[in-house]
Amino acid sequence: MSALTKSVLLFALNLLDAQLTIIWVRTGVATEGNGLMSRLLAAGDAPFFFTKLAVGALVAFLLYRFASLTVARRGMRLALTLYLSLMLVHAATGLSALGAVQPEAFLAYFARLPHALPAILF
């Protein structure tokens, strides 16, 4: 996957995270865990949303711009891993809000998956 594709994916995940956070917080399903972002969200959806997008865009651009450096490539890998993990948390929150499953059961399934794959393959 190219550095540009990874940067676009990182920004898209950041955008989705911002939207889902606003939905979960405004519907009372969850709270914002980051103190600074929580204050921005208390000030309104727009300050939170545009700050989150600005920071996400800056990080995605910098990691793309310096993709030739090892530290930037590792930073991109770390950021994408964290955001993809966060999407699992958002999915668990959504399923819980809909009454489909308990979030702990949903996350426990994915936590057991790396141990189950070798048993399935061998």
C-alpha positions as CSV (number, residue, x, y, z in Angstrom):
1,M,0.0,0.0,0.0
2,S,1.4,3.4,-1.0
3,A,2.2,6.2,1.5
4,L,-0.6,8.3,-0.1
5,T,-3.2,5.5,0.3
6,K,-2.2,5.1,4.0
7,S,-2.5,8.8,4.6
8,V,-5.9,9.0,3.0
9,L,-7.0,6.0,5.0
10,L,-5.7,7.6,8.2
11,F,-7.6,10.8,7.5
12,A,-10.7,8.8,6.6
13,L,-10.5,6.9,9.9
14,N,-10.0,10.2,11.8
15,L,-13.1,11.6,10.1
16,L,-15.2,8.6,10.9
17,D,-13.9,8.7,14.5
18,A,-15.0,12.3,14.8
19,Q,-18.4,11.6,13.5
20,L,-19.0,8.5,15.6
21,T,-17.7,10.3,18.7
22,I,-20.2,13.1,18.3
23,I,-23.1,10.6,17.7
24,W,-22.2,8.5,20.8
25,V,-21.7,11.5,23.1
26,R,-24.8,13.4,22.0
27,T,-27.0,10.3,22.3
28,G,-25.6,9.6,25.8
29,V,-24.1,6.2,24.8
30,A,-20.5,7.2,25.6
31,T,-18.2,10.0,26.8
32,E,-15.1,11.5,25.2
33,G,-12.1,10.0,26.9
34,N,-9.6,12.8,25.9
35,G,-9.9,15.7,28.3
36,L,-8.9,18.4,25.7
37,M,-11.3,17.0,23.1
38,S,-14.0,16.7,25.7
39,R,-13.8,20.4,26.5
40,L,-14.0,21.2,22.8
41,L,-17.0,18.9,22.5
42,A,-18.6,20.7,25.4
43,A,-18.1,24.0,23.5
44,G,-20.0,22.5,20.5
45,D,-19.8,20.0,17.8
46,A,-18.1,22.4,15.3
47,P,-15.1,23.3,17.4
48,F,-14.6,19.6,18.2
49,F,-15.1,18.4,14.6
50,F,-12.9,21.0,12.9
51,T,-10.1,20.7,15.5
52,K,-10.1,16.9,15.1
53,L,-10.0,17.2,11.4
54,A,-7.3,19.8,11.3
55,V,-5.1,17.7,13.6
56,G,-5.8,14.5,11.7
57,A,-5.1,16.2,8.3
58,L,-1.8,17.7,9.6
59,V,-0.6,14.3,11.0
60,A,-1.7,12.4,7.8
61,F,0.1,15.0,5.7
62,L,3.3,15.0,7.7
63,L,3.5,11.2,7.8
64,Y,2.9,11.2,4.0
65,R,5.4,14.0,3.4
66,F,8.2,12.3,5.4
67,A,7.3,8.7,4.4
68,S,10.9,8.2,3.3
69,L,12.0,8.3,6.9
70,T,11.7,5.1,9.0
71,V,10.2,7.0,11.9
72,A,7.4,8.3,9.7
73,R,6.7,4.8,8.3
74,R,6.5,3.4,11.8
75,G,4.4,6.3,13.0
76,M,2.0,5.6,10.2
77,R,1.8,1.9,11.0
78,L,1.2,2.8,14.7
79,A,-1.5,5.4,13.9
80,L,-3.3,3.1,11.6
81,T,-3.2,0.2,14.1
82,L,-4.6,2.5,16.8
83,Y,-7.4,3.9,14.6
84,L,-8.4,0.4,13.4
85,S,-8.5,-0.8,17.0
86,L,-10.6,2.3,17.8
87,M,-13.0,1.4,15.1
88,L,-13.6,-1.9,16.9
89,V,-14.4,0.1,20.0
90,H,-16.8,2.2,18.0
91,A,-18.4,-1.0,16.6
92,A,-18.8,-2.4,20.1
93,T,-20.3,0.8,21.3
94,G,-22.8,0.9,18.4
95,L,-23.8,-2.7,18.9
96,S,-24.2,-2.1,22.6
97,A,-26.3,1.0,21.9
98,L,-28.6,-1.0,19.6
99,G,-28.9,-3.7,22.3
100,A,-27.3,-6.4,20.1
101,V,-24.4,-7.4,22.3
102,Q,-22.5,-6.4,25.3
103,P,-19.3,-4.5,24.3
104,E,-17.1,-6.8,26.5
105,A,-18.3,-9.9,24.6
106,F,-17.7,-8.2,21.2
107,L,-14.2,-7.1,22.1
108,A,-13.3,-10.4,23.8
109,Y,-14.1,-12.1,20.5
110,F,-11.5,-10.1,18.7
111,A,-9.0,-10.5,21.5
112,R,-9.3,-14.3,21.2
113,L,-9.0,-14.2,17.4
114,P,-5.2,-14.2,17.1
115,H,-5.0,-17.3,19.3
116,A,-7.8,-19.1,17.4
117,L,-6.3,-18.6,13.9
118,P,-3.4,-21.0,14.4
119,A,-5.8,-23.6,15.7
120,I,-8.0,-23.2,12.6
121,L,-5.1,-23.3,10.2
122,F,-3.2,-26.3,11.7
